Amino acid sequence: MRATAQLIRRIDDGDSGVFAELALLYRHAGRAHVIGFTGSPGVGKSTLVDRVVSRFRQDERTVGILAVDPTSPFTGGAILGDRIRMQKHFLDEGVFIRSMATRGKFGGLTRSTADAIVVLDAMGKDVIIVETVGVGQDEVDIVHNAHTTVLVTIPGMGDEIQAIKAGLMEIGDLFVVNKADREGAAKTLRELRFLLQMSSDRYEASGWTPPIIDTVASADQGVDELYRAILDHHHYLLEHGRERLMERDKMRARNQILDLLKENLMERTLERLGGVQALDGVVEEIVAKTKDPYGASSELVERILGGAVN
Amino acid sequence: MRATAQLIRRIDDGDSGVFAELALLYRHAGRAHVIGFTGSPGVGKSTLVDRVVSRFRQDERTVGILAVDPTSPFTGGAILGDRIRMQKHFLDEGVFIRSMATRGKFGGLTRSTADAIVVLDAMGKDVIIVETVGVGQDEVDIVHNAHTTVLVTIPGMGDEIQAIKAGLMEIGDLFVVNKADREGAAKTLRELRFLLQMSSDRYEASGWTPPIIDTVASADQGVDELYRAILDHHHYLLEHGRERLMERDKMRARNQILDLLKENLMERTLERLGGVQALDGVVEEIVAKTKDPYGASSELVERILGGAVN
């Protein structure tokens, strides 16, 4: 437990010395069910996660929670009530909670989250929940690490539906309309259903049509349905979606190797140039407009990769 | 106008052939006032931007708008009413509107947005407005390109205030509470004022204390105040904040060179390895757990940078 916490802290700090340990742990990973929860601030993701975690604990599953969300009570950033509510999990030995805050030096939150998943997975957590905020590319990338992605919205966020339409539709395995006792819930459910219908061919081909679940997490309404839908999706992946599971694992591996390559290359390059401060001179010249960033970057790359560059 | 559009499209497509043109344009850039608008979906950023653009046009300033936001009507993703409302700007020769959608191959939205700013700046736009969504790291990075950053929120988003507290406070030069005719506006204004007070020492030292402006953009209320505050901040940067302006330009140059380095290194490395498909074998081995991503990445870097790597 303590070793896990330390390792994840070092990952979050961008300590590249952890790679050797991660390499060893990697061989023991691959058993956990990784679940992503994403949605805008204020949609109640954390309350939902809290409730779902309780269900997993009732079924004696161990859980790791990674909160990549500045508004999450897991990160300690939220209002007191939320934090108190979370304490029951903080005191539970079967639940490991960690926030991912800073990005690695050149790797980013996506990579450090992927690494933290490896750690929790290798440590034997049955379920790993990654909570992210928003609709940005970072979230999409982080969610690519999940086997099951839950998209959470609330009634009356027309713009949010547009965002889902624009970019997040494809990554959602389950859709939740939380705070469904609010005005406009029926309309939001209708809009989501319509969006899903437009992709029905694709869903039929895959064998999984995302359910739309309405919940009132604060009153524990709809949480059992959500929990069952999450288990159903996991079951689908294991039984009927082996290929899809494999695809996701491959996508994750590809992203991970690209991110690591990027980070390694930058680290070694800056080492060779003499550290980040070696860029100070170039930055001055760019600001003074005696150089432009595009030419300057090419020059630096030539210096590193040498004449053999084609 | 057409050349600009083509160039920005090529940037958005991740075409690295544009670098030579960007290098030339860069020397002509540096005059424009770059303004960032950021906030969650549904806070009304686009309506605010629309109103502010009208003010700039009344003062005969030319404007470039970059929408890095899947929910923005500028991207064509939003409801019909918004799109119709925007048409007056679409037909205005003095306004150039472009959405930034895809990320470059290895560079990301941050770099392509920085490049598009260079283009619009060199083309002589007086003002460049970058509209981003959400509270993720991508947004923070994109906003680092702006001289003036406007953070938009609405009443009743307690979690959003937490997000601002957690990560966005430092980047806001102006705070807007839009839809201020809604319940809870006074409370949100109070919370923001309290947050700003906590940083008052820092603000006094810098000579600029972020104003908090309440608006009802849809009814054009408070927009004049916002417009004047934006001009005030620009004036502050030009007259009293030269150092700060320089700092921002340096930060932008540093981010740009780091992003370009990363992208160039990756591109050349993958070229040398024989293209992205050269990674397929490695990905298979990682998924089969005969390799781990950490060791595999080190091996690849060794192959590229050779024995001289320390």
Boltz contact constraints between the chains, C-beta under 6 A:
constraints:
  - contact:
      token1: [A, 19]
      token2: [B, 294]
      max_distance: 6.0
  - contact:
      token1: [A, 22]
      token2: [B, 294]
      max_distance: 6.0
  - contact:
      token1: [A, 23]
      token2: [B, 292]
      max_distance: 6.0
  - contact:
      token1: [A, 23]
      token2: [B, 294]
      max_distance: 6.0
  - contact:
      token1: [A, 23]
      token2: [B, 295]
      max_distance: 6.0
  - contact:
      token1: [A, 26]
      token2: [B, 292]
      max_distance: 6.0
  - contact:
      token1: [A, 27]
      token2: [B, 289]
      max_distance: 6.0
  - contact:
      token1: [A, 40]
      token2: [B, 40]
      max_distance: 6.0
  - contact:
      token1: [A, 40]
      token2: [B, 41]
      max_distance: 6.0
  - contact:
      token1: [A, 41]
      token2: [B, 159]
      max_distance: 6.0
  - contact:
      token1: [A, 41]
      token2: [B, 160]
      max_distance: 6.0
  - contact:
      token1: [A, 41]
      token2: [B, 163]
      max_distance: 6.0
  - contact:
      token1: [A, 42]
      token2: [B, 157]
      max_distance: 6.0
  - contact:
      token1: [A, 42]
      token2: [B, 159]
      max_distance: 6.0
  - contact:
      token1: [A, 70]
      token2: [B, 163]
      max_distance: 6.0
  - contact:
      token1: [A, 70]
      token2: [B, 166]
      max_distance: 6.0
  - contact:
      token1: [A, 70]
      token2: [B, 167]
      max_distance: 6.0
  - contact:
      token1: [A, 71]
      token2: [B, 159]
      max_distance: 6.0
  - contact:
      token1: [A, 71]
      token2: [B, 162]
      max_distance: 6.0
  - contact:
      token1: [A, 71]
      token2: [B, 163]
      max_distance: 6.0
  - contact:
      token1: [A, 77]
      token2: [B, 162]
      max_distance: 6.0
  - contact:
      token1: [A, 77]
      token2: [B, 166]
      max_distance: 6.0
  - contact:
      token1: [A, 78]
      token2: [B, 162]
      max_distance: 6.0
  - contact:
      token1: [A, 134]
      token2: [B, 134]
      max_distance: 6.0
  - contact:
      token1: [A, 134]
      token2: [B, 135]
      max_distance: 6.0
  - contact:
      token1: [A, 134]
      token2: [B, 136]
      max_distance: 6.0
  - contact:
      token1: [A, 135]
      token2: [B, 134]
      max_distance: 6.0
  - contact:
      token1: [A, 136]
      token2: [B, 134]
      max_distance: 6.0
  - contact:
      token1: [A, 136]
      token2: [B, 136]
      max_distance: 6.0
  - contact:
      token1: [A, 136]
      token2: [B, 138]
      max_distance: 6.0
  - contact:
      token1: [A, 137]
      token2: [B, 138]
      max_distance: 6.0
  - contact:
      token1: [A, 138]
      token2: [B, 136]
      max_distance: 6.0
  - contact:
      token1: [A, 138]
      token2: [B, 137]
      max_distance: 6.0
  - contact:
      token1: [A, 138]
      token2: [B, 138]
      max_distance: 6.0
  - contact:
      token1: [A, 157]
      token2: [B, 42]
      max_distance: 6.0
  - contact:
      token1: [A, 159]
      token2: [B, 41]
      max_distance: 6.0
  - contact:
      token1: [A, 159]
      token2: [B, 42]
      max_distance: 6.0
  - contact:
      token1: [A, 159]
      token2: [B, 71]
      max_distance: 6.0
  - contact:
      token1: [A, 160]
      token2: [B, 41]
      max_distance: 6.0
  - contact:
      token1: [A, 162]
      token2: [B, 71]
      max_distance: 6.0
  - contact:
      token1: [A, 162]
      token2: [B, 77]
      max_distance: 6.0
  - contact:
      token1: [A, 162]
      token2: [B, 78]
      max_distance: 6.0
  - contact:
      token1: [A, 163]
      token2: [B, 41]
      max_distance: 6.0
  - contact:
      token1: [A, 163]
      token2: [B, 70]
      max_distance: 6.0
  - contact:
      token1: [A, 163]
      token2: [B, 71]
      max_distance: 6.0
  - contact:
      token1: [A, 166]
      token2: [B, 70]
      max_distance: 6.0
  - contact:
      token1: [A, 166]
      token2: [B, 77]
      max_distance: 6.0
  - contact:
      token1: [A, 167]
      token2: [B, 70]
      max_distance: 6.0
  - contact:
      token1: [A, 249]
      token2: [B, 287]
      max_distance: 6.0
  - contact:
      token1: [A, 250]
      token2: [B, 283]
      max_distance: 6.0
  - contact:
      token1: [A, 250]
      token2: [B, 287]
      max_distance: 6.0
  - contact:
      token1: [A, 253]
      token2: [B, 283]
      max_distance: 6.0
  - contact:
      token1: [A, 253]
      token2: [B, 286]
      max_distance: 6.0
  - contact:
      token1: [A, 253]
      token2: [B, 287]
      max_distance: 6.0
  - contact:
      token1: [A, 254]
      token2: [B, 283]
      max_distance: 6.0
  - contact:
      token1: [A, 256]
      token2: [B, 293]
      max_distance: 6.0
  - contact:
      token1: [A, 257]
      token2: [B, 293]
      max_distance: 6.0
  - contact:
      token1: [A, 257]
      token2: [B, 297]
      max_distance: 6.0
  - contact:
      token1: [A, 260]
      token2: [B, 293]
      max_distance: 6.0
  - contact:
      token1: [A, 260]
      token2: [B, 297]
      max_distance: 6.0
  - contact:
      token1: [A, 261]
      token2: [B, 297]
      max_distance: 6.0
  - contact:
      token1: [A, 262]
      token2: [B, 262]
      max_distance: 6.0
  - contact:
      token1: [A, 262]
      token2: [B, 266]
      max_distance: 6.0
  - contact:
      token1: [A, 264]
      token2: [B, 297]
      max_distance: 6.0
  - contact:
      token1: [A, 264]
      token2: [B, 301]
      max_distance: 6.0
  - contact:
      token1: [A, 265]
      token2: [B, 265]
      max_distance: 6.0
  - contact:
      token1: [A, 266]
      token2: [B, 262]
      max_distance: 6.0
  - contact:
      token1: [A, 268]
      token2: [B, 305]
      max_distance: 6.0
  - contact:
      token1: [A, 268]
      token2: [B, 309]
      max_distance: 6.0
  - contact:
      token1: [A, 283]
      token2: [B, 250]
      max_distance: 6.0
  - contact:
      token1: [A, 283]
      token2: [B, 253]
      max_distance: 6.0
  - contact:
      token1: [A, 283]
      token2: [B, 254]
      max_distance: 6.0
  - contact:
      token1: [A, 286]
      token2: [B, 253]
      max_distance: 6.0
  - contact:
      token1: [A, 287]
      token2: [B, 249]
      max_distance: 6.0
  - contact:
      token1: [A, 287]
      token2: [B, 250]
      max_distance: 6.0
  - contact:
      token1: [A, 287]
      token2: [B, 253]
      max_distance: 6.0
  - contact:
      token1: [A, 289]
      token2: [B, 27]
      max_distance: 6.0
  - contact:
      token1: [A, 292]
      token2: [B, 23]
      max_distance: 6.0
  - contact:
      token1: [A, 292]
      token2: [B, 26]
      max_distance: 6.0
  - contact:
      token1: [A, 293]
      token2: [B, 256]
      max_distance: 6.0
  - contact:
      token1: [A, 293]
      token2: [B, 257]
      max_distance: 6.0
  - contact:
      token1: [A, 293]
      token2: [B, 260]
      max_distance: 6.0
  - contact:
      token1: [A, 294]
      token2: [B, 19]
      max_distance: 6.0
  - contact:
      token1: [A, 294]
      token2: [B, 22]
      max_distance: 6.0
  - contact:
      token1: [A, 294]
      token2: [B, 23]
      max_distance: 6.0
  - contact:
      token1: [A, 295]
      token2: [B, 23]
      max_distance: 6.0
  - contact:
      token1: [A, 297]
      token2: [B, 257]
      max_distance: 6.0
  - contact:
      token1: [A, 297]
      token2: [B, 260]
      max_distance: 6.0
  - contact:
      token1: [A, 297]
      token2: [B, 261]
      max_distance: 6.0
  - contact:
      token1: [A, 297]
      token2: [B, 264]
      max_distance: 6.0
  - contact:
      token1: [A, 301]
      token2: [B, 264]
      max_distance: 6.0
  - contact:
      token1: [A, 305]
      token2: [B, 268]
      max_distance: 6.0
  - contact:
      token1: [A, 309]
      token2: [B, 268]
      max_distance: 6.0
